[in-house]
C-alpha cells in the first residue's frame, strides 16, 4: 500500500495476462507473498484475483481450513 495526499491509502494492483502468468508464475507468486494483489486478465476482463489469505495462518493447510470454517460458521 502507498500513502497519497492527505493520508489517503490506495493499493496499486498489478494485472497480468493468463499466458504471461503461466510463464512467470514464480515471480508473481513472490509478489503475492510480499503483499501485492494480482489481477489475472483474459481478453480485457478480470478472471481471477490472487492475493494473500485474509486470515492469519501458520502456513499449514489444516490450520487455514479450520480458521476458514470458524469464520464461515458465524
PDB file of N, H, CA, C and O in Angstrom:
ATOM      1  N   UNK A   1       0.844  -1.179   0.000  1.00  0.00           N
ATOM      2  CA  UNK A   1       0.000   0.000   0.000  1.00  0.00           C
ATOM      3  C   UNK A   1       0.884   1.236   0.000  1.00  0.00           C
ATOM      4  O   UNK A   1       2.001   1.235   0.518  1.00  0.00           O
ATOM      5  N   UNK A   2       0.351   2.275  -0.592  1.00  0.00           N
ATOM      6  H   UNK A   2      -0.556   2.275  -1.013  1.00  0.00           H
ATOM      7  CA  UNK A   2       1.108   3.517  -0.708  1.00  0.00           C
ATOM      8  C   UNK A   2       0.273   4.661  -0.169  1.00  0.00           C
ATOM      9  O   UNK A   2      -0.944   4.693  -0.352  1.00  0.00           O
ATOM     10  N   UNK A   3       0.934   5.604   0.501  1.00  0.00           N
ATOM     11  H   UNK A   3       1.922   5.578   0.649  1.00  0.00           H
ATOM     12  CA  UNK A   3       0.215   6.774   1.011  1.00  0.00           C
ATOM     13  C   UNK A   3       0.225   7.860  -0.048  1.00  0.00           C
ATOM     14  O   UNK A   3       1.248   8.149  -0.668  1.00  0.00           O
ATOM     15  N   UNK A   4      -0.936   8.448  -0.236  1.00  0.00           N
ATOM     16  H   UNK A   4      -1.767   8.213   0.267  1.00  0.00           H
ATOM     17  CA  UNK A   4      -1.091   9.566  -1.162  1.00  0.00           C
ATOM     18  C   UNK A   4      -1.406  10.819  -0.373  1.00  0.00           C
ATOM     19  O   UNK A   4      -1.320  10.832   0.855  1.00  0.00           O
ATOM     20  N   UNK A   5      -1.767  11.860  -1.077  1.00  0.00           N
ATOM     21  H   UNK A   5      -1.837  11.849  -2.075  1.00  0.00           H
ATOM     22  CA  UNK A   5      -2.117  13.137  -0.464  1.00  0.00           C
ATOM     23  C   UNK A   5      -3.157  12.955   0.635  1.00  0.00           C
ATOM     24  O   UNK A   5      -4.048  12.113   0.525  1.00  0.00           O
ATOM     25  N   UNK A   6      -3.038  13.743   1.687  1.00  0.00           N
ATOM     26  H   UNK A   6      -2.314  14.428   1.777  1.00  0.00           H
ATOM     27  CA  UNK A   6      -3.993  13.745   2.803  1.00  0.00           C
ATOM     28  C   UNK A   6      -4.157  12.371   3.450  1.00  0.00           C
ATOM     29  O   UNK A   6      -5.238  12.037   3.935  1.00  0.00           O
ATOM     30  N   UNK A   7      -3.102  11.587   3.458  1.00  0.00           N
ATOM     31  H   UNK A   7      -2.223  11.858   3.064  1.00  0.00           H
ATOM     32  CA  UNK A   7      -3.111  10.264   4.091  1.00  0.00           C
ATOM     33  C   UNK A   7      -4.176   9.321   3.540  1.00  0.00           C
ATOM     34  O   UNK A   7      -4.663   8.458   4.270  1.00  0.00           O
ATOM     35  N   UNK A   8      -4.539   9.462   2.295  1.00  0.00           N
ATOM     36  H   UNK A   8      -4.143  10.163   1.702  1.00  0.00           H
ATOM     37  CA  UNK A   8      -5.479   8.538   1.667  1.00  0.00           C
ATOM     38  C   UNK A   8      -4.686   7.306   1.250  1.00  0.00           C
ATOM     39  O   UNK A   8      -3.668   7.412   0.566  1.00  0.00           O
ATOM     40  N   UNK A   9      -5.158   6.143   1.667  1.00  0.00           N
ATOM     41  H   UNK A   9      -5.984   6.056   2.223  1.00  0.00           H
ATOM     42  CA  UNK A   9      -4.476   4.905   1.304  1.00  0.00           C
ATOM     43  C   UNK A   9      -5.059   4.351   0.012  1.00  0.00           C
ATOM     44  O   UNK A   9      -6.270   4.380  -0.207  1.00  0.00           O
ATOM     45  N   UNK A  10      -4.188   3.856  -0.822  1.00  0.00           N
ATOM     46  H   UNK A  10      -3.204   3.832  -0.644  1.00  0.00           H
ATOM     47  CA  UNK A  10      -4.667   3.168  -2.008  1.00  0.00           C
ATOM     48  C   UNK A  10      -3.718   2.029  -2.331  1.00  0.00           C
ATOM     49  O   UNK A  10      -2.550   2.059  -1.943  1.00  0.00           O
ATOM     50  N   UNK A  11      -4.204   1.050  -3.021  1.00  0.00           N
ATOM     51  H   UNK A  11      -5.152   1.026  -3.336  1.00  0.00           H
ATOM     52  CA  UNK A  11      -3.390  -0.089  -3.438  1.00  0.00           C
ATOM     53  C   UNK A  11      -3.097   0.035  -4.920  1.00  0.00           C
ATOM     54  O   UNK A  11      -3.955   0.434  -5.707  1.00  0.00           O
ATOM     55  N   UNK A  12      -1.891  -0.308  -5.285  1.00  0.00           N
ATOM     56  H   UNK A  12      -1.193  -0.632  -4.646  1.00  0.00           H
ATOM     57  CA  UNK A  12      -1.562  -0.408  -6.696  1.00  0.00           C
ATOM     58  C   UNK A  12      -1.711  -1.879  -7.055  1.00  0.00           C
ATOM     59  O   UNK A  12      -0.944  -2.721  -6.588  1.00  0.00           O
ATOM     60  N   UNK A  13      -2.693  -2.180  -7.879  1.00  0.00           N
ATOM     61  H   UNK A  13      -3.317  -1.496  -8.258  1.00  0.00           H
ATOM     62  CA  UNK A  13      -2.926  -3.554  -8.281  1.00  0.00           C
ATOM     63  C   UNK A  13      -2.131  -3.850  -9.541  1.00  0.00           C
ATOM     64  O   UNK A  13      -2.049  -3.021 -10.446  1.00  0.00           O
ATOM     65  N   UNK A  14      -1.561  -5.014  -9.588  1.00  0.00           N
ATOM     66  H   UNK A  14      -1.628  -5.688  -8.852  1.00  0.00           H
ATOM     67  CA  UNK A  14      -0.842  -5.444 -10.770  1.00  0.00           C
ATOM     68  C   UNK A  14      -1.785  -6.314 -11.593  1.00  0.00           C
ATOM     69  O   UNK A  14      -2.552  -7.106 -11.045  1.00  0.00           O
ATOM     70  N   UNK A  15      -1.720  -6.160 -12.906  1.00  0.00           N
ATOM     71  H   UNK A  15      -1.097  -5.516 -13.351  1.00  0.00           H
ATOM     72  CA  UNK A  15      -2.514  -7.001 -13.794  1.00  0.00           C
ATOM     73  C   UNK A  15      -1.573  -7.807 -14.673  1.00  0.00           C
ATOM     74  O   UNK A  15      -0.472  -7.368 -15.007  1.00  0.00           O
ATOM     75  N   UNK A  16      -2.031  -8.994 -15.038  1.00  0.00           N
ATOM     76  H   UNK A  16      -2.925  -9.351 -14.767  1.00  0.00           H
ATOM     77  CA  UNK A  16      -1.217  -9.872 -15.876  1.00  0.00           C
ATOM     78  C   UNK A  16      -2.148 -10.751 -16.703  1.00  0.00           C
ATOM     79  O   UNK A  16      -3.206 -11.167 -16.231  1.00  0.00           O
ATOM     80  N   UNK A  17      -1.749 -11.027 -17.930  1.00  0.00           N
ATOM     81  H   UNK A  17      -0.889 -10.689 -18.313  1.00  0.00           H
ATOM     82  CA  UNK A  17      -2.486 -11.962 -18.770  1.00  0.00           C
ATOM     83  C   UNK A  17      -2.229 -13.388 -18.307  1.00  0.00           C
ATOM     84  O   UNK A  17      -1.197 -13.678 -17.701  1.00  0.00           O
ATOM     85  N   UNK A  18      -3.170 -14.271 -18.596  1.00  0.00           N
ATOM     86  H   UNK A  18      -4.008 -14.036 -19.088  1.00  0.00           H
ATOM     87  CA  UNK A  18      -3.057 -15.657 -18.147  1.00  0.00           C
ATOM     88  C   UNK A  18      -1.802 -16.332 -18.699  1.00  0.00           C
ATOM     89  O   UNK A  18      -1.139 -17.077 -17.978  1.00  0.00           O
ATOM     90  N   UNK A  19      -1.472 -16.085 -19.948  1.00  0.00           N
ATOM     91  H   UNK A  19      -2.010 -15.479 -20.534  1.00  0.00           H
ATOM     92  CA  UNK A  19      -0.296 -16.713 -20.559  1.00  0.00           C
ATOM     93  C   UNK A  19       0.993 -16.233 -19.890  1.00  0.00           C
ATOM     94  O   UNK A  19       1.878 -17.036 -19.595  1.00  0.00           O
ATOM     95  N   UNK A  20       1.096 -14.932 -19.653  1.00  0.00           N
ATOM     96  H   UNK A  20       0.377 -14.280 -19.892  1.00  0.00           H
ATOM     97  CA  UNK A  20       2.292 -14.378 -19.003  1.00  0.00           C
ATOM     98  C   UNK A  20       2.394 -14.889 -17.571  1.00  0.00           C
ATOM     99  O   UNK A  20       3.489 -15.190 -17.096  1.00  0.00           O
ATOM    100  N   UNK A  21       1.256 -14.989 -16.879  1.00  0.00           N
ATOM    101  H   UNK A  21       0.366 -14.745 -17.265  1.00  0.00           H
ATOM    102  CA  UNK A  21       1.254 -15.524 -15.516  1.00  0.00           C
ATOM    103  C   UNK A  21       1.789 -16.953 -15.508  1.00  0.00           C
ATOM    104  O   UNK A  21       2.609 -17.313 -14.664  1.00  0.00           O
ATOM    105  N   UNK A  22       1.322 -17.755 -16.446  1.00  0.00           N
ATOM    106  H   UNK A  22       0.655 -17.462 -17.132  1.00  0.00           H
ATOM    107  CA  UNK A  22       1.772 -19.148 -16.529  1.00  0.00           C
ATOM    108  C   UNK A  22       3.279 -19.223 -16.758  1.00  0.00           C
ATOM    109  O   UNK A  22       3.964 -20.047 -16.152  1.00  0.00           O
ATOM    110  N   UNK A  23       3.787 -18.370 -17.623  1.00  0.00           N
ATOM    111  H   UNK A  23       3.231 -17.700 -18.115  1.00  0.00           H
ATOM    112  CA  UNK A  23       5.212 -18.391 -17.966  1.00  0.00           C
ATOM    113  C   UNK A  23       6.093 -17.860 -16.839  1.00  0.00           C
ATOM    114  O   UNK A  23       7.270 -18.211 -16.763  1.00  0.00           O
ATOM    115  N   UNK A  24       5.544 -17.022 -15.964  1.00  0.00           N
ATOM    116  H   UNK A  24       4.587 -16.737 -16.025  1.00  0.00           H
ATOM    117  CA  UNK A  24       6.324 -16.368 -14.906  1.00  0.00           C
ATOM    118  C   UNK A  24       5.690 -16.547 -13.536  1.00  0.00           C
ATOM    119  O   UNK A  24       5.745 -15.646 -12.700  1.00  0.00           O
ATOM    120  N   UNK A  25       5.087 -17.709 -13.304  1.00  0.00           N
ATOM    121  H   UNK A  25       5.042 -18.441 -13.983  1.00  0.00           H
ATOM    122  CA  UNK A  25       4.306 -17.909 -12.091  1.00  0.00           C
ATOM    123  C   UNK A  25       5.114 -17.666 -10.817  1.00  0.00           C
ATOM    124  O   UNK A  25       4.613 -17.043  -9.881  1.00  0.00           O
ATOM    125  N   UNK A  26       6.339 -18.142 -10.771  1.00  0.00           N
ATOM    126  H   UNK A  26       6.745 -18.648 -11.531  1.00  0.00           H
ATOM    127  CA  UNK A  26       7.160 -17.979  -9.561  1.00  0.00           C
ATOM    128  C   UNK A  26       7.371 -16.514  -9.212  1.00  0.00           C
ATOM    129  O   UNK A  26       7.318 -16.139  -8.040  1.00  0.00           O
ATOM    130  N   UNK A  27       7.608 -15.692 -10.213  1.00  0.00           N
ATOM    131  H   UNK A  27       7.651 -15.996 -11.164  1.00  0.00           H
ATOM    132  CA  UNK A  27       7.829 -14.261  -9.968  1.00  0.00           C
ATOM    133  C   UNK A  27       6.563 -13.606  -9.422  1.00  0.00           C
ATOM    134  O   UNK A  27       6.636 -12.787  -8.506  1.00  0.00           O
ATOM    135  N   UNK A  28       5.401 -13.960  -9.977  1.00  0.00           N
ATOM    136  H   UNK A  28       5.342 -14.626 -10.722  1.00  0.00           H
ATOM    137  CA  UNK A  28       4.150 -13.374  -9.497  1.00  0.00           C
ATOM    138  C   UNK A  28       3.796 -13.902  -8.113  1.00  0.00           C
ATOM    139  O   UNK A  28       3.248 -13.167  -7.292  1.00  0.00           O
ATOM    140  N   UNK A  29       4.104 -15.166  -7.847  1.00  0.00           N
ATOM    141  H   UNK A  29       4.550 -15.763  -8.514  1.00  0.00           H
ATOM    142  CA  UNK A  29       3.866 -15.720  -6.519  1.00  0.00           C
ATOM    143  C   UNK A  29       4.709 -14.986  -5.480  1.00  0.00           C
ATOM    144  O   UNK A  29       4.240 -14.739  -4.369  1.00  0.00           O
ATOM    145  N   UNK A  30       5.931 -14.640  -5.823  1.00  0.00           N
ATOM    146  H   UNK A  30       6.312 -14.841  -6.726  1.00  0.00           H
ATOM    147  CA  UNK A  30       6.799 -13.878  -4.922  1.00  0.00           C
ATOM    148  C   UNK A  30       6.175 -12.513  -4.614  1.00  0.00           C
ATOM    149  O   UNK A  30       6.227 -12.054  -3.473  1.00  0.00           O
ATOM    150  N   UNK A  31       5.586 -11.865  -5.623  1.00  0.00           N
ATOM    151  H   UNK A  31       5.543 -12.239  -6.550  1.00  0.00           H
ATOM    152  CA  UNK A  31       4.921 -10.575  -5.398  1.00  0.00           C
ATOM    153  C   UNK A  31       3.742 -10.724  -4.439  1.00  0.00           C
ATOM    154  O   UNK A  31       3.528  -9.875  -3.573  1.00  0.00           O
ATOM    155  N   UNK A  32       2.980 -11.803  -4.596  1.00  0.00           N
ATOM    156  H   UNK A  32       3.153 -12.492  -5.300  1.00  0.00           H
ATOM    157  CA  UNK A  32       1.843 -12.050  -3.707  1.00  0.00           C
ATOM    158  C   UNK A  32       2.330 -12.261  -2.279  1.00  0.00           C
ATOM    159  O   UNK A  32       1.730 -11.744  -1.337  1.00  0.00           O
ATOM    160  N   UNK A  33       3.409 -13.012  -2.113  1.00  0.00           N
ATOM    161  H   UNK A  33       3.896 -13.432  -2.879  1.00  0.00           H
ATOM    162  CA  UNK A  33       3.976 -13.225  -0.774  1.00  0.00           C
ATOM    163  C   UNK A  33       4.384 -11.911  -0.132  1.00  0.00           C
ATOM    164  O   UNK A  33       4.342 -11.775   1.090  1.00  0.00           O
ATOM    165  N   UNK A  34       4.781 -10.937  -0.954  1.00  0.00           N
ATOM    166  H   UNK A  34       4.815 -11.047  -1.947  1.00  0.00           H
ATOM    167  CA  UNK A  34       5.191  -9.622  -0.455  1.00  0.00           C
ATOM    168  C   UNK A  34       4.003  -8.695  -0.210  1.00  0.00           C
ATOM    169  O   UNK A  34       4.185  -7.557   0.223  1.00  0.00           O
ATOM    170  N   UNK A  35       2.779  -9.177  -0.486  1.00  0.00           N
ATOM    171  H   UNK A  35       2.631 -10.102  -0.837  1.00  0.00           H
ATOM    172  CA  UNK A  35       1.593  -8.384  -0.192  1.00  0.00           C
ATOM    173  C   UNK A  35       0.879  -7.787  -1.389  1.00  0.00           C
ATOM    174  O   UNK A  35      -0.138  -7.112  -1.226  1.00  0.00           O
ATOM    175  N   UNK A  36       1.393  -8.023  -2.591  1.00  0.00           N
ATOM    176  H   UNK A  36       2.218  -8.572  -2.723  1.00  0.00           H
ATOM    177  CA  UNK A  36       0.735  -7.496  -3.790  1.00  0.00           C
ATOM    178  C   UNK A  36      -0.522  -8.301  -4.102  1.00  0.00           C
ATOM    179  O   UNK A  36      -0.613  -9.479  -3.756  1.00  0.00           O
ATOM    180  N   UNK A  37      -1.476  -7.673  -4.747  1.00  0.00           N
ATOM    181  H   UNK A  37      -1.402  -6.716  -5.028  1.00  0.00           H
ATOM    182  CA  UNK A  37      -2.640  -8.354  -5.286  1.00  0.00           C
ATOM    183  C   UNK A  37      -2.489  -8.369  -6.798  1.00  0.00           C
ATOM    184  O   UNK A  37      -2.202  -7.341  -7.411  1.00  0.00           O
ATOM    185  N   UNK A  38      -2.682  -9.528  -7.392  1.00  0.00           N
ATOM    186  H   UNK A  38      -2.916 -10.363  -6.894  1.00  0.00           H
ATOM    187  CA  UNK A  38      -2.524  -9.693  -8.833  1.00  0.00           C
ATOM    188  C   UNK A  38      -3.894  -9.966  -9.446  1.00  0.00           C
ATOM    189  O   UNK A  38      -4.601 -10.880  -9.022  1.00  0.00           O
ATOM    190  N   UNK A  39      -4.262  -9.170 -10.440  1.00  0.00           N
ATOM    191  H   UNK A  39      -3.687  -8.427 -10.783  1.00  0.00           H
ATOM    192  CA  UNK A  39      -5.488  -9.416 -11.197  1.00  0.00           C
ATOM    193  C   UNK A  39      -5.109 -10.136 -12.481  1.00  0.00           C
ATOM    194  O   UNK A  39      -4.268  -9.657 -13.243  1.00  0.00           O
ATOM    195  N   UNK A  40      -5.726 -11.280 -12.719  1.00  0.00           N
ATOM    196  H   UNK A  40      -6.408 -11.669 -12.100  1.00  0.00           H
ATOM    197  CA  UNK A  40      -5.453 -12.062 -13.919  1.00  0.00           C
ATOM    198  C   UNK A  40      -6.484 -11.675 -14.973  1.00  0.00           C
ATOM    199  O   UNK A  40      -7.691 -11.726 -14.735  1.00  0.00           O
ATOM    200  N   UNK A  41      -5.985 -11.289 -16.134  1.00  0.00           N
ATOM    201  H   UNK A  41      -5.004 -11.247 -16.327  1.00  0.00           H
ATOM    202  CA  UNK A  41      -6.840 -10.786 -17.209  1.00  0.00           C
ATOM    203  C   UNK A  41      -6.909 -11.793 -18.356  1.00  0.00           C
ATOM    204  O   UNK A  41      -5.949 -12.509 -18.641  1.00  0.00           O
ATOM    205  N   UNK A  42      -8.061 -11.824 -18.997  1.00  0.00           N
ATOM    206  H   UNK A  42      -8.841 -11.242 -18.765  1.00  0.00           H
ATOM    207  CA  UNK A  42      -8.240 -12.606 -20.217  1.00  0.00           C
ATOM    208  C   UNK A  42      -9.193 -11.831 -21.111  1.00  0.00           C
ATOM    209  O   UNK A  42     -10.352 -11.615 -20.754  1.00  0.00           O
ATOM    210  N   UNK A  43      -8.708 -11.416 -22.263  1.00  0.00           N
ATOM    211  H   UNK A  43      -7.767 -11.591 -22.553  1.00  0.00           H
ATOM    212  CA  UNK A  43      -9.491 -10.610 -23.216  1.00  0.00           C
ATOM    213  C   UNK A  43     -10.059  -9.352 -22.554  1.00  0.00           C
ATOM    214  O   UNK A  43     -11.239  -9.036 -22.701  1.00  0.00           O
ATOM    215  N   UNK A  44      -9.201  -8.646 -21.827  1.00  0.00           N
ATOM    216  H   UNK A  44      -8.242  -8.903 -21.707  1.00  0.00           H
ATOM    217  CA  UNK A  44      -9.543  -7.391 -21.143  1.00  0.00           C
ATOM    218  C   UNK A  44     -10.606  -7.543 -20.060  1.00  0.00           C
ATOM    219  O   UNK A  44     -11.269  -6.569 -19.704  1.00  0.00           O
ATOM    220  N   UNK A  45     -10.771  -8.737 -19.540  1.00  0.00           N
ATOM    221  H   UNK A  45     -10.232  -9.528 -19.829  1.00  0.00           H
ATOM    222  CA  UNK A  45     -11.698  -8.999 -18.444  1.00  0.00           C
ATOM    223  C   UNK A  45     -10.918  -9.609 -17.283  1.00  0.00           C
ATOM    224  O   UNK A  45     -10.063 -10.470 -17.489  1.00  0.00           O
ATOM    225  N   UNK A  46     -11.212  -9.164 -16.070  1.00  0.00           N
ATOM    226  H   UNK A  46     -11.907  -8.465 -15.902  1.00  0.00           H
ATOM    227  CA  UNK A  46     -10.601  -9.779 -14.892  1.00  0.00           C
ATOM    228  C   UNK A  46     -11.264 -11.135 -14.679  1.00  0.00           C
ATOM    229  O   UNK A  46     -12.484 -11.221 -14.540  1.00  0.00           O
ATOM    230  N   UNK A  47     -10.451 -12.198 -14.654  1.00  0.00           N
ATOM    231  H   UNK A  47      -9.460 -12.127 -14.767  1.00  0.00           H
ATOM    232  CA  UNK A  47     -10.992 -13.545 -14.468  1.00  0.00           C
ATOM    233  C   UNK A  47     -10.583 -14.155 -13.128  1.00  0.00           C
ATOM    234  O   UNK A  47     -11.154 -15.158 -12.700  1.00  0.00           O
ATOM    235  N   UNK A  48      -9.600 -13.552 -12.471  1.00  0.00           N
ATOM    236  H   UNK A  48      -9.136 -12.738 -12.819  1.00  0.00           H
ATOM    237  CA  UNK A  48      -9.157 -14.078 -11.175  1.00  0.00           C
ATOM    238  C   UNK A  48      -8.392 -13.005 -10.420  1.00  0.00           C
ATOM    239  O   UNK A  48      -7.872 -12.050 -10.998  1.00  0.00           O
ATOM    240  N   UNK A  49      -8.342 -13.194  -9.112  1.00  0.00           N
ATOM    241  H   UNK A  49      -8.765 -13.969  -8.643  1.00  0.00           H
ATOM    242  CA  UNK A  49      -7.578 -12.308  -8.238  1.00  0.00           C
ATOM    243  C   UNK A  49      -6.719 -13.199  -7.348  1.00  0.00           C
ATOM    244  O   UNK A  49      -7.229 -14.115  -6.704  1.00  0.00           O
ATOM    245  N   UNK A  50      -5.429 -12.932  -7.313  1.00  0.00           N
ATOM    246  H   UNK A  50      -5.015 -12.187  -7.836  1.00  0.00           H
ATOM    247  CA  UNK A  50      -4.519 -13.710  -6.476  1.00  0.00           C
ATOM    248  C   UNK A  50      -3.991 -12.790  -5.386  1.00  0.00           C
ATOM    249  O   UNK A  50      -3.411 -11.742  -5.670  1.00  0.00           O
ATOM    250  N   UNK A  51      -4.200 -13.195  -4.125  1.00  0.00           N
ATOM    251  H   UNK A  51      -4.671 -14.046  -3.894  1.00  0.00           H
ATOM    252  CA  UNK A  51      -3.730 -12.378  -3.007  1.00  0.00           C
ATOM    253  C   UNK A  51      -3.481 -13.273  -1.807  1.00  0.00           C
ATOM    254  O   UNK A  51      -3.882 -14.436  -1.783  1.00  0.00           O
ATOM    255  N   UNK A  52      -2.807 -12.704  -0.806  1.00  0.00           N
ATOM    256  H   UNK A  52      -2.481 -11.759  -0.826  1.00  0.00           H
ATOM    257  CA  UNK A  52      -2.551 -13.448   0.420  1.00  0.00           C
ATOM    258  C   UNK A  52      -3.882 -13.732   1.114  1.00  0.00           C
ATOM    259  O   UNK A  52      -4.840 -12.977   0.943  1.00  0.00           O
ATOM    260  N   UNK A  53      -3.950 -14.801   1.888  1.00  0.00           N
ATOM    261  H   UNK A  53      -3.172 -15.414   2.027  1.00  0.00           H
ATOM    262  CA  UNK A  53      -5.177 -15.087   2.634  1.00  0.00           C
ATOM    263  C   UNK A  53      -5.505 -13.933   3.576  1.00  0.00           C
ATOM    264  O   UNK A  53      -4.608 -13.253   4.076  1.00  0.00           O
ATOM    265  N   UNK A  54      -6.782 -13.722   3.811  1.00  0.00           N
ATOM    266  H   UNK A  54      -7.510 -14.274   3.405  1.00  0.00           H
ATOM    267  CA  UNK A  54      -7.205 -12.620   4.672  1.00  0.00           C
ATOM    268  C   UNK A  54      -7.111 -12.972   6.152  1.00  0.00           C
ATOM    269  O   UNK A  54      -7.290 -12.102   7.004  1.00  0.00           O
ATOM    270  N   UNK A  55      -6.836 -14.220   6.467  1.00  0.00           N
ATOM    271  H   UNK A  55      -6.690 -14.927   5.775  1.00  0.00           H
ATOM    272  CA  UNK A  55      -6.714 -14.628   7.866  1.00  0.00           C
ATOM    273  C   UNK A  55      -5.272 -15.002   8.162  1.00  0.00           C
ATOM    274  O   UNK A  55      -4.509 -15.366   7.267  1.00  0.00           O
ATOM    275  N   UNK A  56      -4.915 -14.907   9.432  1.00  0.00           N
ATOM    276  H   UNK A  56      -5.535 -14.611  10.159  1.00  0.00           H
ATOM    277  CA  UNK A  56      -3.579 -15.319   9.855  1.00  0.00           C
ATOM    278  C   UNK A  56      -3.507 -16.843   9.837  1.00  0.00           C
ATOM    279  O   UNK A  56      -4.469 -17.519  10.204  1.00  0.00           O
ATOM    280  N   UNK A  57      -2.401 -17.366   9.423  1.00  0.00           N
ATOM    281  H   UNK A  57      -1.620 -16.817   9.125  1.00  0.00           H
ATOM    282  CA  UNK A  57      -2.210 -18.805   9.369  1.00  0.00           C
ATOM    283  C   UNK A  57      -0.757 -19.118   9.664  1.00  0.00           C
ATOM    284  O   UNK A  57       0.128 -18.303   9.405  1.00  0.00           O
ATOM    285  N   UNK A  58      -0.514 -20.303  10.205  1.00  0.00           N
ATOM    286  H   UNK A  58      -1.234 -20.965  10.415  1.00  0.00           H
ATOM    287  CA  UNK A  58       0.871 -20.695  10.444  1.00  0.00           C
ATOM    288  C   UNK A  58       1.469 -21.356   9.211  1.00  0.00           C
ATOM    289  O   UNK A  58       2.609 -21.818   9.238  1.00  0.00           O
ATOM    290  N   UNK A  59       0.706 -21.399   8.145  1.00  0.00           N
ATOM    291  H   UNK A  59      -0.221 -21.023   8.123  1.00  0.00           H
ATOM    292  CA  UNK A  59       1.221 -21.941   6.899  1.00  0.00           C
ATOM    293  C   UNK A  59       0.739 -23.339   6.568  1.00  0.00           C
ATOM    294  O   UNK A  59       0.941 -23.804   5.446  1.00  0.00           O
ATOM    295  N   UNK A  60       0.101 -24.031   7.519  1.00  0.00           N
ATOM    296  H   UNK A  60      -0.063 -23.653   8.430  1.00  0.00           H
ATOM    297  CA  UNK A  60      -0.384 -25.374   7.215  1.00  0.00           C
ATOM    298  C   UNK A  60      -1.812 -25.294   6.695  1.00  0.00           C
ATOM    299  O   UNK A  60      -2.603 -24.464   7.146  1.00  0.00           O
ATOM    300  N   UNK A  61      -2.130 -26.153   5.756  1.00  0.00           N
ATOM    301  H   UNK A  61      -1.488 -26.827   5.390  1.00  0.00           H
ATOM    302  CA  UNK A  61      -3.467 -26.150   5.154  1.00  0.00           C
ATOM    303  C   UNK A  61      -4.532 -26.516   6.189  1.00  0.00           C
ATOM    304  O   UNK A  61      -5.650 -26.004   6.130  1.00  0.00           O
ATOM    305  N   UNK A  62      -4.196 -27.392   7.131  1.00  0.00           N
ATOM    306  H   UNK A  62      -3.288 -27.807   7.179  1.00  0.00           H
ATOM    307  CA  UNK A  62      -5.170 -27.797   8.148  1.00  0.00           C
ATOM    308  C   UNK A  62      -5.603 -26.603   8.993  1.00  0.00           C
ATOM    309  O   UNK A  62      -6.797 -26.395   9.210  1.00  0.00           O
ATOM    310  N   UNK A  63      -4.641 -25.819   9.468  1.00  0.00           N
ATOM    311  H   UNK A  63      -3.671 -25.988   9.291  1.00  0.00           H
ATOM    312  CA  UNK A  63      -4.981 -24.653  10.285  1.00  0.00           C
ATOM    313  C   UNK A  63      -5.719 -23.602   9.468  1.00  0.00           C
ATOM    314  O   UNK A  63      -6.641 -22.961   9.973  1.00  0.00           O
ATOM    315  N   UNK A  64      -5.328 -23.422   8.223  1.00  0.00           N
ATOM    316  H   UNK A  64      -4.579 -23.943   7.813  1.00  0.00           H
ATOM    317  CA  UNK A  64      -6.013 -22.470   7.351  1.00  0.00           C
ATOM    318  C   UNK A  64      -7.479 -22.868   7.202  1.00  0.00           C
ATOM    319  O   UNK A  64      -8.368 -22.027   7.341  1.00  0.00           O
ATOM    320  N   UNK A  65      -7.737 -24.150   6.920  1.00  0.00           N
ATOM    321  H   UNK A  65      -7.016 -24.833   6.808  1.00  0.00           H
ATOM    322  CA  UNK A  65      -9.112 -24.616   6.735  1.00  0.00           C
ATOM    323  C   UNK A  65      -9.922 -24.518   8.024  1.00  0.00           C
ATOM    324  O   UNK A  65     -11.103 -24.175   7.984  1.00  0.00           O
ATOM    325  N   UNK A  66      -9.299 -24.817   9.172  1.00  0.00           N
ATOM    326  H   UNK A  66      -8.339 -25.096   9.204  1.00  0.00           H
ATOM    327  CA  UNK A  66     -10.001 -24.697  10.449  1.00  0.00           C
ATOM    328  C   UNK A  66     -10.437 -23.255  10.695  1.00  0.00           C
ATOM    329  O   UNK A  66     -11.563 -23.010  11.129  1.00  0.00           O
ATOM    330  N   UNK A  67      -9.560 -22.316  10.424  1.00  0.00           N
ATOM    331  H   UNK A  67      -8.645 -22.515  10.072  1.00  0.00           H
ATOM    332  CA  UNK A  67      -9.895 -20.907  10.639  1.00  0.00           C
ATOM    333  C   UNK A  67     -10.963 -20.444   9.657  1.00  0.00           C
ATOM    334  O   UNK A  67     -11.820 -19.637  10.016  1.00  0.00           O
ATOM    335  N   UNK A  68     -10.924 -20.938   8.433  1.00  0.00           N
ATOM    336  H   UNK A  68     -10.227 -21.594   8.142  1.00  0.00           H
ATOM    337  CA  UNK A  68     -11.957 -20.595   7.453  1.00  0.00           C
ATOM    338  C   UNK A  68     -13.308 -21.156   7.880  1.00  0.00           C
ATOM    339  O   UNK A  68     -14.330 -20.485   7.734  1.00  0.00           O
ATOM    340  N   UNK A  69     -13.324 -22.387   8.411  1.00  0.00           N
ATOM    341  H   UNK A  69     -12.494 -22.931   8.530  1.00  0.00           H
ATOM    342  CA  UNK A  69     -14.570 -22.990   8.877  1.00  0.00           C
ATOM    343  C   UNK A  69     -15.167 -22.189  10.026  1.00  0.00           C
ATOM    344  O   UNK A  69     -16.375 -21.958  10.063  1.00  0.00           O
ATOM    345  N   UNK A  70     -14.326 -21.766  10.959  1.00  0.00           N
ATOM    346  H   UNK A  70     -13.345 -21.954  10.929  1.00  0.00           H
ATOM    347  CA  UNK A  70     -14.804 -20.952  12.083  1.00  0.00           C
ATOM    348  C   UNK A  70     -15.382 -19.641  11.579  1.00  0.00           C
ATOM    349  O   UNK A  70     -16.419 -19.187  12.063  1.00  0.00           O
ATOM    350  N   UNK A  71     -14.720 -19.039  10.615  1.00  0.00           N
ATOM    351  H   UNK A  71     -13.878 -19.408  10.221  1.00  0.00           H
ATOM    352  CA  UNK A  71     -15.177 -17.771  10.052  1.00  0.00           C
ATOM    353  C   UNK A  71     -16.533 -17.949   9.361  1.00  0.00           C
ATOM    354  O   UNK A  71     -17.397 -17.078   9.459  1.00  0.00           O
ATOM    355  N   UNK A  72     -16.718 -19.060   8.673  1.00  0.00           N
ATOM    356  H   UNK A  72     -16.016 -19.767   8.594  1.00  0.00           H
ATOM    357  CA  UNK A  72     -17.952 -19.300   7.927  1.00  0.00           C
ATOM    358  C   UNK A  72     -19.115 -19.678   8.836  1.00  0.00           C
ATOM    359  O   UNK A  72     -20.271 -19.496   8.454  1.00  0.00           O
ATOM    360  N   UNK A  73     -18.840 -20.196  10.024  1.00  0.00           N
ATOM    361  H   UNK A  73     -17.901 -20.343  10.335  1.00  0.00           H
ATOM    362  CA  UNK A  73     -19.914 -20.658  10.909  1.00  0.00           C
ATOM    363  C   UNK A  73     -20.596 -19.530  11.672  1.00  0.00           C
ATOM    364  O   UNK A  73     -21.614 -19.763  12.323  1.00  0.00           O
ATOM    365  N   UNK A  74     -20.065 -18.323  11.609  1.00  0.00           N
ATOM    366  H   UNK A  74     -19.237 -18.133  11.080  1.00  0.00           H
ATOM    367  CA  UNK A  74     -20.678 -17.203  12.334  1.00  0.00           C
ATOM    368  C   UNK A  74     -21.659 -16.466  11.502  1.00  0.00           C
ATOM    369  O   UNK A  74     -22.259 -15.498  11.968  1.00  0.00           O
TER     370      UNK A  74
END
